[in-house]
């Protein structure tokens, strides 16, 4: 009876460890997706800031303002540094 109980506990422990590995795997995949999404947002921000810079160099103030507005549309909240960078640039360019 004691051996059976120990074996059952061992199986339960194995099941819990397997569940923990599944959860850890899901977390790892989620973190990878988050990292990929963060990279994509960073790339988008860089492209929009480049568009802003290009418009500034060409003295196309309407296009520069459009780029700034587009940044606001893509990044409406404070979760990414892009809106802050854009507002800094807006102040520098007096747009």
C-alpha positions in Angstrom: 0.0 0.0 0.0 2.8 2.4 0.9 4.6 1.6 -2.3 1.5 2.2 -4.3 0.9 5.6 -2.6 4.5 6.6 -3.3 4.2 5.5 -7.0 0.9 7.5 -7.3 2.6 10.6 -5.8 5.5 10.1 -8.2 3.0 10.1 -11.1 1.3 13.2 -9.8 4.6 14.9 -9.5 5.6 13.9 -13.0 2.2 15.3 -14.2 2.8 18.6 -12.4 6.3 18.8 -13.8 4.9 18.2 -17.3 2.3 20.8 -16.8 5.0 23.3 -15.6 7.0 22.6 -18.7 4.0 23.2 -20.9 3.3 26.5 -19.1 7.0 27.5 -19.3 7.0 26.7 -23.0 3.9 28.9 -23.6 5.5 31.7 -21.6 8.7 31.4 -23.7 6.7 31.5 -26.9 4.7 34.5 -25.7 7.9 36.4 -24.8 9.2 35.6 -28.2 6.1 37.0 -29.8 6.3 40.1 -27.6 10.0 40.6 -28.6 9.0 40.2 -32.3 6.2 42.7 -31.9 8.5 45.1 -30.0 11.1 44.9 -32.8 8.4 45.6 -35.4 7.1 48.6 -33.5 10.7 49.9 -33.1 11.2 49.5 -36.9 7.9 51.3 -37.6 8.9 54.1 -35.3 12.3 54.4 -37.0 10.7 54.5 -40.5 8.2 57.2 -39.4 10.9 59.3 -37.8 13.0 58.9 -41.0 9.9 60.1 -43.0 9.7 63.1 -40.6 13.4 63.9 -41.1 13.2 63.5 -44.8 10.2 65.9 -44.9 12.1 68.4 -42.7 15.1 68.3 -45.0 12.9 68.9 -48.0 11.1 71.6 -46.1 7.8 69.9 -46.7 6.1 71.0 -43.5 2.8 69.5 -44.3 4.4 66.0 -44.8 6.4 66.5 -41.6 3.2 67.2 -39.6 1.5 64.2 -41.3 4.4 62.0 -40.2 4.0 63.3 -36.6 0.2 62.7 -36.8 0.8 59.2 -38.1 3.1 58.4 -35.2 0.3 59.5 -32.9 -2.1 57.1 -34.7 0.3 54.1 -34.5 1.4 54.8 -30.9 -1.6 56.4 -29.1 -0.4 55.5 -25.6 2.7 55.9 -23.5 3.8 52.2 -23.8 6.4 53.0 -26.5 9.0 55.8 -26.5 8.1 56.8 -30.1 5.4 59.4 -29.3 7.8 61.1 -26.8 10.6 61.2 -29.4 8.1 62.6 -31.9 6.9 65.3 -29.6 10.5 66.2 -28.8 11.2 66.5 -32.6 8.0 68.5 -33.1 9.2 71.0 -30.5 12.7 71.2 -32.1 11.2 71.8 -35.6 8.5 74.1 -34.2 5.7 72.2 -36.0 
